[in-house]
């Protein structure tokens, strides 16, 4: 192959590359101009903090005085929006919904072993779980009411028996539920044979 043929092949290859570059530029001219000179396209964006249209489907947004493409990650904190109070729309009609949807709970008590076993049941007859319910207990050896909490949230609370007599149990109010207003009484008796018997008083 002589030198003329080699030169002609090189010229044709360079011409093809130049034509491809020009074609790509012609198709994407608006986007390229917008990316190369965003400040000229959006002169007032830095002052207003608004987004500016920079092409068919690409948007340039001003964040803290810097231009960023729409959807571009800002910083390394990917969950920062959770701490922005204005990110989510405000909740509507919460009070109206909660007033009609509160479940009525029922308080039950029975003696098991050396403790009073308290259960919290829902309108469906099952034990209500996943909530830290609290009951206030006063008894024969307690100088004042003591509060017991369902720490494992299984809807059941065991109150130790501290002596013979009547125990008064009531449930404390908790958000999202209608708690029973009735007080539950449990009477603990000790017969002559030395065994302890228990009787619930309604």
SVG drawing of the C-alpha trace seen along z (x, -y; Angstrom):
<svg xmlns="http://www.w3.org/2000/svg" viewBox="-69 -38 73 65">
<polyline fill="none" stroke="black" stroke-width="0.4" points="0.0,0.0 1.5,-3.3 1.6,-6.5 -1.2,-8.2 -3.6,-5.4 -2.6,-5.6 -3.1,-9.4 -6.5,-9.0 -7.6,-6.4 -6.5,-8.6 -8.3,-11.7 -11.5,-9.7 -11.3,-8.3 -10.8,-11.8 -13.6,-13.1 -16.0,-10.4 -15.1,-11.2 -15.7,-14.9 -19.0,-14.3 -20.1,-12.0 -19.1,-14.7 -21.0,-17.4 -24.1,-15.2 -24.0,-14.5 -23.5,-18.2 -26.4,-19.1 -28.8,-16.7 -27.8,-17.8 -26.9,-21.4 -29.5,-22.8 -28.3,-20.5 -24.7,-21.1 -25.2,-24.9 -27.2,-24.6 -24.5,-22.6 -21.7,-24.8 -23.3,-28.1 -26.0,-27.5 -25.6,-31.0 -26.4,-32.7 -29.5,-30.5 -30.8,-31.3 -29.5,-34.7 -32.1,-35.2 -32.0,-31.6 -29.5,-32.3 -31.6,-35.1 -35.0,-33.3 -33.9,-29.8 -36.2,-28.4 -35.6,-25.7 -34.9,-26.7 -35.6,-24.8 -32.4,-24.0 -33.6,-21.6 -36.2,-19.1 -36.2,-17.0 -33.2,-18.3 -33.6,-20.9 -31.0,-22.9 -31.7,-23.8 -30.0,-26.3 -29.1,-24.9 -27.1,-27.1 -25.9,-29.2 -24.7,-26.1 -26.2,-24.8 -27.2,-21.2 -29.0,-18.9 -32.5,-17.8 -32.3,-14.5 -28.6,-14.8 -27.7,-13.6 -26.6,-16.5 -24.1,-15.4 -23.7,-11.9 -26.8,-12.0 -29.4,-10.2 -32.1,-10.4 -31.8,-14.1 -35.3,-14.7 -36.7,-12.9 -35.4,-15.8 -36.9,-18.5 -40.2,-19.6 -41.5,-21.0 -40.7,-18.0 -44.0,-16.0 -47.4,-17.4 -49.1,-18.2 -51.4,-15.5 -55.1,-16.3 -58.1,-15.4 -56.1,-13.4 -58.3,-14.4 -61.5,-13.4 -60.1,-10.0 -58.8,-9.1 -62.0,-10.1 -63.9,-7.5 -61.3,-4.7 -60.3,-4.3 -60.7,-0.8 -62.5,-0.1 -60.4,2.1 -61.5,4.4 -59.5,5.1 -59.5,8.5 -57.7,9.9 -57.3,13.3 -54.9,14.7 -52.2,17.1 -49.7,18.5 -48.3,15.6 -49.4,12.8 -52.5,11.2 -52.5,11.8 -54.0,8.7 -55.0,9.0 -56.0,6.2 -58.5,7.5 -59.8,5.8 -63.4,5.7 -62.6,8.9 -62.0,10.8 -58.2,11.2 -55.4,9.8 -54.3,6.4 -50.5,6.4 -47.7,4.1 -48.6,1.3 -47.1,0.5 -50.3,0.4 -50.2,-0.7 -52.3,0.2 -52.5,-1.4 -52.7,0.9 -53.5,0.3 -53.5,3.1 -53.7,3.9 -50.0,3.4 -49.5,0.6 -49.5,-2.9 -50.2,-4.5 -51.1,-3.4 -48.2,-1.9 -48.0,-1.8 -47.1,1.4 -46.2,1.2 -46.5,3.9 -42.8,3.6 -42.8,6.5 -46.1,5.3 -47.8,8.6 -51.1,7.3 -50.5,9.0 -49.2,7.7 -48.3,9.7 -48.7,7.8 -47.1,9.5 -49.3,10.3 -47.9,8.6 -50.5,9.8 -54.0,10.9 -56.8,8.4 -58.5,6.6 -56.5,5.2 -57.9,2.3 -56.7,2.3 -57.5,-0.4 -56.1,-1.0 -54.4,-4.3 -55.4,-6.2 -53.4,-5.7 -53.5,-7.5 -55.4,-5.7 -57.6,-3.6 -60.7,-4.1 -59.7,-2.7 -62.3,-1.1 -63.6,-3.4 -64.5,-0.6 -62.1,0.5 -61.4,4.2 -61.2,5.6 -59.4,8.8 -59.8,10.2 -57.1,12.5 -58.2,14.7 -56.4,17.2 -58.5,20.1 -57.8,21.9 -55.9,24.7 -53.1,22.3 -53.7,22.4 -54.3,19.1 -57.5,18.9 -58.4,16.1 -61.7,14.6 -62.3,11.8 -64.9,9.3 -66.7,7.5"/>
</svg>
